[in-house]
Amino acid sequence: MAKRDPNFWMLTFSDMNTLMLTFFVMLISMSSFDTQTFRDYAGSIRESLVSITGGAGVFKRSGQGIIMSRKEALIKAKQGIAGQILSELTKDLDIVKSDSGWTIKIPGKIIFDKDSYKLKPDALPYLKKIALLIWKTRGEVRIVGYTDRKEHDKWWLSIKRASSVLNILLREKNIDPSRMCIMGYADTRIPGRRVEIFIERRD
């Protein structure tokens, strides 16, 4: 009689936990984004997996190989969150997607008054979401300020606008400053009072 594998129960249990994780990610993508709720769900699942697998962080099918690691599961969850944030931002902002990343364009009517680098209150909810998106990704970030042709001190003003956005993003989340850079183009490119944030895509 063949010896019974003492870990046979892990097959069903690991499949169940994988399905649970997928279910929660699906719920998040279908509902309004709630950071604290996601953290609560993710924390509960993570604690369960660590306790069951003895901290190894993997699911195994009767010793035949790894199905999914905790790291891979969290990466998939983060990708779902990034997609949700981008979907919410596209309701009011222009977002250009490319192979290298995303460019988020925030028009002056939302973010700055004429001849000013002081952020409008209406811009803060957007910048909070963008800060979360940057925090969830790994690539470099470039913030570029622009002016229209009738504004004063255009070069100085475009840099100050980019700097104002940078300070808010760093204040909102614990983002590595070495990932960030700011630039000012005044009205030398396409004229217009705005800020553009490019977020590099990196696996």
C-alpha positions in Angstrom: 0.0 0.0 0.0 1.4 3.4 -1.0 2.4 5.7 1.8 -0.1 8.5 2.2 1.4 12.0 1.8 0.9 13.8 5.2 0.6 17.1 3.4 -2.3 16.1 1.1 -4.6 18.6 2.7 -2.4 21.5 1.5 -3.7 21.0 -2.1 -7.3 21.9 -1.2 -6.3 24.5 1.3 -3.9 26.3 -1.0 -6.4 26.4 -3.9 -9.0 27.8 -1.5 -6.7 30.6 -0.4 -5.7 31.4 -4.0 -9.4 31.7 -4.9 -10.0 33.9 -1.9 -7.2 36.3 -2.9 -8.5 36.5 -6.4 -12.0 37.1 -5.1 -11.0 40.0 -2.9 -9.0 41.6 -5.8 -12.0 41.3 -8.0 -14.2 42.9 -5.4 -11.8 45.9 -5.1 -11.6 46.4 -8.9 -15.5 46.4 -9.1 -16.0 48.8 -6.2 -14.9 52.3 -5.2 -11.3 52.3 -4.1 -10.8 52.1 -0.4 -7.2 51.9 0.7 -7.9 51.0 4.3 -10.3 48.2 3.4 -7.7 46.7 1.0 -5.0 46.8 3.7 -7.4 45.1 6.1 -8.1 42.3 3.6 -4.5 42.0 2.5 -3.3 41.8 6.1 -5.7 39.1 7.1 -4.8 37.0 4.1 -1.1 37.5 4.5 -1.3 36.5 8.2 -3.2 33.3 7.3 -0.7 32.3 4.7 2.4 33.0 6.9 0.9 31.0 9.8 0.0 28.0 7.6 3.1 27.8 5.5 5.5 28.5 8.4 6.6 31.7 6.9 7.8 30.2 3.7 5.2 32.1 1.8 4.4 29.6 -0.9 1.7 27.3 -2.0 2.7 23.7 -2.9 0.8 21.0 -4.7 1.9 17.7 -3.0 5.6 18.7 -3.4 5.2 19.0 -7.2 6.2 22.7 -7.3 5.2 26.2 -6.4 1.9 27.5 -7.5 2.1 31.1 -6.4 4.3 32.9 -3.9 3.2 35.6 -1.5 5.3 38.1 -3.5 3.6 37.1 -6.8 0.2 37.4 -5.2 0.9 40.9 -3.8 2.3 42.0 -7.2 -1.0 40.9 -8.9 -3.0 42.8 -6.2 -0.9 45.9 -6.7 -1.4 45.8 -10.5 -5.2 45.6 -9.9 -5.0 48.7 -7.6 -2.9 50.7 -10.1 -5.5 49.9 -12.8 -8.3 51.1 -10.5 -6.6 54.4 -9.7 -5.9 55.1 -13.4 -9.5 54.3 -14.2 -10.7 56.8 -11.6 -8.3 59.5 -12.8 -9.4 59.2 -16.5 -12.8 60.5 -15.5 -11.4 64.1 -15.3 -7.8 64.0 -16.5 -6.1 63.1 -19.7 -3.9 60.1 -19.4 -1.6 58.9 -22.2 -0.5 55.3 -22.0 2.7 54.0 -23.7 5.0 51.0 -23.4 7.2 53.0 -21.1 4.6 54.3 -18.7 1.7 56.8 -18.2 1.6 60.6 -18.6 -1.0 62.2 -16.5 -2.0 65.7 -17.7 -3.6 68.1 -15.1 -5.0 71.3 -16.7 -4.6 74.7 -15.1 -8.3 75.1 -14.4 -7.9 72.3 -11.9 -4.5 72.9 -10.4 -3.3 76.5 -10.8 -4.6 80.0 -11.2 -2.9 82.4 -13.7 0.6 83.6 -12.6 0.4 81.3 -9.5 2.1 78.2 -8.3 -0.2 77.8 -5.3 -2.2 74.6 -5.7 -5.9 74.8 -5.9 -7.9 72.8 -3.3 -9.7 71.0 -6.1 -6.3 69.5 -7.2 -5.5 67.8 -3.9 -7.8 64.7 -4.3 -6.2 64.0 -7.7 -2.7 64.4 -6.3 -3.5 62.0 -3.5 -4.6 59.3 -5.9 -1.5 60.0 -8.1 0.7 59.7 -4.9 -0.8 56.3 -4.2 -0.2 55.2 -7.8 3.4 56.2 -7.6 3.8 54.4 -4.3 2.4 51.3 -5.8 4.8 51.4 -8.7 8.5 51.2 -9.0 9.6 53.3 -11.9 11.0 56.8 -12.0 8.7 59.9 -12.0 9.1 63.1 -13.9 7.0 66.2 -13.1 6.9 68.9 -15.7 5.4 72.4 -15.2 4.1 74.6 -18.1 2.8 78.1 -18.5 0.7 80.0 -21.1 2.2 82.7 -23.2 0.7 85.6 -21.2 2.0 84.7 -17.8 4.9 86.4 -16.2 8.4 84.9 -15.2 7.4 81.8 -17.2 10.6 79.7 -16.7 10.6 80.4 -12.9 6.9 79.8 -12.7 6.9 76.5 -14.5 9.6 75.1 -12.2 7.8 76.3 -9.1 4.6 74.6 -10.3 6.4 71.3 -10.7 8.0 71.8 -7.3 4.6 72.4 -5.6 3.3 69.2 -7.0 6.4 67.3 -6.0 6.1 68.5 -2.4 2.5 67.3 -2.1 3.3 63.9 -3.6 6.2 63.3 -1.1 4.1 64.5 1.8 1.2 62.2 1.0 3.2 58.9 0.7 6.6 57.6 1.8 8.0 57.8 -1.8 11.7 57.5 -2.4 12.8 61.0 -3.5 15.5 59.6 -5.7 12.8 58.4 -8.0 11.5 61.9 -8.6 12.7 64.7 -10.8 11.1 68.1 -11.8 11.3 70.1 -15.0 9.9 73.4 -16.3 9.3 74.1 -20.0 7.5 77.5 -19.6 5.6 77.9 -22.9 8.2 76.5 -25.2 6.3 73.2 -25.9 2.6 73.3 -26.4 1.5 76.4 -24.5 -0.9 76.1 -21.7 -1.1 76.3 -17.9 -0.8 72.8 -16.6 1.4 70.1 -15.0 2.2 66.7 -16.6 3.4 63.7 -14.5 5.1 60.9 -16.2 5.2 57.6 -14.3 7.6 54.9 -15.6 6.3 51.4 -15.9 8.7 48.9 -14.4 8.0 45.2 -13.7 
